[in-house]
Amino acid sequence: MCFSYSVNINLQNKPTQELLSQAQLNLDPALIPQPGFFLNGFSHPILPIVTQSQNSELAEWGLIPNWSQPQQISELQKLSLNARSETASVKPMFKNAWLNNPCLIPATGFFEWKHQGKTKIPHFIFPKNHKILFFGGLFSDYKHPTSNQWQRSFTILTTAANPFMAEIHNTKQRMPVIIEPKNAPLWLKGSVNDRDFLINQMPPDFLTAFTVNPNLNKPSDRNFPWSIQPFEHHTLF
């Protein structure tokens, strides 16, 4: 599961430029949210994604299937922040997007909570050796029947947690699908079988993490630098 992440990307950073070049992706600086420290899916923010063109564009988090009725959209988007990779090919909400509309979602890290008894301990999870990561996702284009306006939206695919993530997300034991930079073109332009293969190809040591401020447990504005800073060195790793 992945319901909140960070897009705090410095595109002038040389390692970031090198990684984007390796991934053959282009990110438009104008699309990077400011600030982008903590972005919660349930507010359905409009964020950058990268589609088959390998260029970034904006889309709303929470996939809207092209068959949706206007009165369904709000409820459907609550259910489509994530899509289980194991069933995306058969679920009506995601089937068409899985076949035709892969995307990558750039992020600098994401948030997950470890349960210890009744206590929920927030963690910030990020690449160990990179400045940016790419979630594997799907997008959809919806034309509103009344306004005739097009709306692009996306979902983040999830998979079973690897041992590292299972220690953190120790209840649901899920994690977002993460695509290595070298595999980005294949994810976007390859076949369905290629994408299916790439879902669990992230190296086991790709991620690291630390605990962050417990104020992330409060439903207030959390889009501040403190959300991605270690909290009193309460690291579990």
Number of C-alpha atoms within 10 A of each C-alpha: 22 21 16 16 23 25 23 21 21 15 15 9 10 11 15 16 17 11 18 18 13 14 19 15 20 15 19 12 13 9 14 21 17 11 14 18 24 23 23 18 21 14 11 19 16 19 22 26 27 24 22 19 13 19 14 23 19 18 23 23 28 30 31 32 24 17 11 15 12 12 8 11 14 12 11 17 22 17 15 22 25 24 28 21 22 14 12 20 18 11 13 12 20 25 16 18 23 25 14 16 19 23 29 31 23 24 24 22 25 24 26 23 19 19 14 10 6 6 11 14 19 23 28 22 22 23 18 12 11 14 20 22 23 23 24 26 29 29 29 24 17 18 16 14 11 7 7 9 9 11 16 20 26 34 32 28 26 24 18 19 20 16 12 15 21 16 14 26 21 16 12 12 16 20 22 25 27 27 25 19 20 14 18 26 18 16 27 24 18 14 13 16 9 14 21 15 11 19 21 18 13 15 11 11 12 15 18 15 22 19 26 24 18 14 13 21 13 8 7 8 11 17 17 12 12 15 22 27 16 16 16 9 10 13 12 10 8
